[in-house]
Amino acid sequence: MTTKHGIYEALFILRSAGTEQELSRSAAQLEEPIKRLGGRIDTSQSMGRRRLAFRISKQAEGHYHLMRFSAPTDQLRELERLFRLNDGIVRFMILNAEELPAPAAASPEPAAAPARGRN
């Protein structure tokens, strides 16, 4: 029996304390549980430090990291559990990328409305 793989997109907010090297190391550690559970990383990108709208776990700012990956669907709960146990992660959200809307294509400029004159 083959295991079904899903395509997921995850957004992580990491603790922003530390140097850029420590943050990149923390971001790299996010990939380990995915690979260990039979997943594959498609893209992984840092989105930089940002101020949080409200304090989360006494943090006023966080380092955002976006990741797109495929993983066995039956291992997703275990993956979420492992991310919850990671002290470096302030918040995370995993979405099924197959259900996300496609990125909007560049639309042409709207045509100017005809000028109305008084009759």
N, C-alpha and C positions, 0 to 999 in steps of 0.2 A: 504494500500500500504506500503510495507516495503522499508526502506531506504538502499541503497547499501553502504556497508562499503569497503573502500580501505585500503591497508596496505602501510604505508609510512615510509620513513627514512628521518630524518632531522638532519642537522649539523648546530649547532649554534656557533657563535663566540661571547662570552660575554665580557663585559668590565672587564679587569683584575685587576682594582683597588679594593683594599679591602682585607680582610682576607679570609682564606680558608672557614671559616664558612659563610661569606657573599656570597661567590661564590657558595657554595652548596645550600644556601637559594635561590639564583637567579636561579640556575638550577632547583630546586624544583618548583619554580613559573612558569617555562615553561610548566609544566604538567597541571596546573590549567585550562587554556583555552581549552585544548584538552578534559579534562574530562567534563568540563561545556557544551561543544558542543556535548556530547554523544560519545566521543572517549574512547579508552582504551590504556594504556601504556604497551607495551610489554617489552622493555628494555630501560634503561636510564643509560648512562655511561659517566663519565668525562674523557676527554682525556688530561687534563692538560693545562698548559700555554705554549704558543708557540709564537715565534716572527713572526710577519706578514711580508709578502713579501714587502708590501708597507703600508704606513700609511692610516688608514681608520678612519675618524672622529677624527683625531688627536691622534689616538691610534697606538702605535708601537708594542704592543703585545696584545694577547687576550687569553681568556680561552675557549678552544674548548669543546663542549659537543655534543655527538651523541645520538640520540633517535630514537627508532623504535616504531611505534604506529599504531593503526587502528582508523579510524574516518569516519563519513559519508562523502561521496564524495561531496554532495551538501553544506557541511559546510567548505570545504577547503579554499575557498576565504576569508571567515570570519576569519578563523584561521590565514591566512597570514596577514590580516589586523591588527589583534590583536598583532601579533609578530612585525609588522612594528612600531606600536605605543609604544612598550616596549623600554624604554630608555636604559635598560641594555644590549640589544642585538645590537651588532655592525653590524653583517651580519648573514643571515641564508639562508639555501637552503633546500627545501623539494622535495624529489624525490619519485616517485611511486616505492615501493620496489618490486612489481611484475614484473617490467620491468628491474630491476637490474640484472646483471649476477650473477649466483650462485658463492659462494666463491670457489676458486680453491682448489681442493683436493691436498693433498701432493703427488707430483709426484715422482716416483723413480728416483734415480740418473741416468743420461744418461750413456749409455754404452761407454766404452773407445773405441776410433777408433783404428782399427788395425794398427800396426806399418808398415810403408812402407819402404821397403828396396830398395837399388839400384840393378838393374839387369845388 
